[in-house]
Every structure is written in C-alpha cells, then in structure tokens.
Amino acid sequence: MELLIVYHSRTGGSRQMAEAAFEAAREECDVRLLRAEEAGPEDLLRAQGYLFCAPENLAALSGAMKEFFDLCYYPVLGQIEGRPYAQMVCAGSDGANAARQTARIATGWRLREVQEPLIVCTHAQSPEAILADKTIPEADLESCRELGAALAAGLAMGVF
C-alpha cells in the first residue's frame, strides 16, 4: 500500500508539516512525498491513499496546489473513488476556506475523508510576517506526525 503526500509551500510552513507527516508515515507503509508542482495524475493512480498539505493564501487554497488539482482532476475522475484522504493546512488566520476547497475537490473524486482537516495557524497578519519564512512549533509538528502515522497505519492494516 502506498500513501501519497502532496504539498505546496512558499514560506516553509506547509513543507515542514508535510515532511513531519512523511517521516512518521514511513514507519507504517510505503509513502511518497511530492511537491504539487511535481505530482501528476499517474502519482494519484499509483497510490492507495492521500495526504494533501497546502497553505491558505488570501483566504483560499494556494495557487500551486489548486493547479495540481486542476491538472489532475479529470484524468483520474472515476478511477480513485473510495480511497482515503486527509489534509493539512498552514494558515495565517483560520484556514477553513482552503480546507473547504480541498474537501470539495475530494468529494468530486469521491474520496473518503478519514480525518478532519488539521489546520496549523501561524497568526501571520502583517505583510512582513506573511512573507517571512515560517517555523512550525514542535507541538504542531507532532500533530502532523500523528496524522501521517495514523493514515499510513490505516492503509497498511487495510482499515480504509
């Protein structure tokens, strides 16, 4: 069983979250970590489960992550139904809209959400803080590890 983690990160927050989930998931099953710009339909078809991780930009899913979904949506439509997924969002304020956007795409693919979205809030509100490199606190990275490990273990045990 393979878990695919697809992420986009401009200031490092989502990358740190995805890497934390990846490290923990590796202990449970085969896992691949790909930047959204590198992932394609063939990667989605190859995997049995997914973890999507992206920042929220201007109260929406980041453009590069949306581009990944746009490029992959129709080529895999009807071929990945029922597969489990979870998502993580790195947000400056609330992250809810980005999570809703990803959930709507996953609903169209008929994926099965196996965990509520994990939203890590950096509270970056000024232009300087928004554009600055992020450092995700250890407690939040531990939550990312737990999510990655649980999703991978569920795949490995055939729970999903």
KOLPA-23981 format. One record per residue (C-alpha): residue in three letters; x, y, z. Coordinates in pm, whole numbers, padded with zeros to 5 digits, always signed. Layout:
BEGIN
ALAXYZ ...
END
This chain:
BEGIN
MET+00000+00000+00000 GLU+00126+00346-00086 LEU+00042+00679+00072 LEU+00099+00986-00142 ILE+00168+01317+00032 VAL+00132+01617-00199 TYR+00221+01961-00071 HIS+00287+02318-00172 SER+00490+02563+00033 ARG+00626+02906-00039 THR+00750+03009+00307 GLY+00827+02666+00453 GLY+00533+02606+00686 SER+00346+02352+00475 ARG+00675+02185+00377 GLN+00763+02130+00744 MET+00418+01988+00811 ALA+00433+01753+00511 GLU+00786+01638+00600 ALA+00680+01563+00958 ALA+00387+01353+00835 PHE+00614+01180+00583 GLU+00875+01083+00842 ALA+00613+00925+01067 ALA+00425+00757+00782 ARG+00745+00589+00653 GLU+00742+00365+00957 GLU+00399+00226+00867 CYS+00382+00186+00486 ASP+00533+00292+00155 VAL+00499+00667+00123 ARG+00598+00925-00135 LEU+00635+01297-00069 LEU+00591+01519-00374 ARG+00569+01891-00427 ALA+00245+01988-00601 GLU+00446+02112-00899 GLU+00600+01764-00941 ALA+00292+01546-00885 GLY+00056+01432-01158 PRO-00232+01201-01234 GLU-00007+00895-01251 ASP+00100+00956-00891 LEU-00261+00969-00775 LEU-00345+00650-00964 ARG-00045+00467-00817 ALA-00126+00547-00452 GLN-00400+00396-00236 GLY-00436+00694-00002 TYR-00358+01065+00007 LEU-00249+01343+00237 PHE-00279+01691+00087 CYS-00094+01979+00255 ALA-00107+02342+00145 PRO-00104+02697+00274 GLU-00405+02918+00273 ASN-00332+03229+00066 LEU-00574+03522+00067 ALA-00843+03305+00228 ALA-00812+03037-00043 LEU-00613+02728-00134 SER-00268+02821-00265 GLY-00245+02863-00641 ALA+00013+02588-00695 MET-00197+02337-00503 LYS-00507+02440-00694 GLU-00311+02397-01017 PHE-00219+02042-00911 PHE-00587+01965-00854 ASP-00685+02133-01183 LEU-00433+01931-01383 CYS-00521+01601-01218 TYR-00895+01626-01168 TYR-01032+01492-01495 PRO-00754+01244-01579 VAL-00825+01045-01258 LEU-01201+01109-01228 GLY-01382+00781-01167 GLN-01058+00590-01104 ILE-00974+00671-00740 GLU-01318+00658-00581 GLY-01336+00541-00221 ARG-00969+00591-00145 PRO-00892+00755+00191 TYR-00756+01104+00228 ALA-00673+01364+00489 GLN-00548+01719+00464 MET-00334+01972+00647 VAL-00349+02349+00603 CYS-00092+02606+00713 ALA-00283+02930+00767 GLY-00217+03281+00886 SER-00564+03318+01030 ASP-00820+03037+01015 GLY-00755+02807+00715 ALA-01117+02699+00691 ASN-01178+02813+00335 ALA-00872+02631+00198 ALA-00985+02317+00381 ARG-01334+02352+00230 GLN-01188+02388-00119 THR-00981+02071-00084 ALA-01278+01884+00062 ARG-01497+01985-00235 ILE-01237+01855-00479 ALA-01205+01531-00282 THR-01585+01498-00281 GLY-01585+01527-00660 TRP-01330+01247-00677 ARG-01544+01050-00429 LEU-01252+01017-00189 ARG-01324+00919+00170 GLU-01219+01170+00437 VAL-01071+00972+00727 GLN-00967+01266+00946 GLU-01090+01619+00998 PRO-00855+01879+00842 LEU-00552+01961+01053 ILE-00513+02339+01043 VAL-00199+02497+01185 CYS-00235+02870+01238 THR+00082+03082+01226 HIS-00106+03405+01312 ALA+00092+03584+01039 GLN-00109+03900+00971 SER+00130+04171+00855 PRO+00285+04166+00507 GLU+00626+04105+00665 ALA+00503+03813+00876 ILE+00308+03662+00588 LEU+00609+03668+00355 ALA+00861+03555+00620 ASP+00996+03201+00641 LYS+00787+03001+00885 THR+00891+02781+01174 ILE+00616+02544+01280 PRO+00613+02478+01657 GLU+00707+02128+01771 ALA+00361+02059+01916 ASP+00203+02126+01577 LEU+00465+01915+01400 GLU+00381+01632+01640 SER+00016+01658+01534 CYS+00133+01629+01173 ARG+00337+01321+01261 GLU+00040+01165+01435 LEU-00181+01225+01132 GLY+00077+01082+00892 ALA+00135+00776+01107 ALA-00237+00710+01157 LEU-00320+00744+00789 ALA-00031+00517+00690 ALA-00114+00260+00958 GLY-00477+00253+00847 LEU-00365+00186+00490 ALA-00119-00083+00596 MET-00379-00263+00811 GLY-00649-00239+00547 VAL-00874-00034+00775 PHE-00950+00214+00497 
END
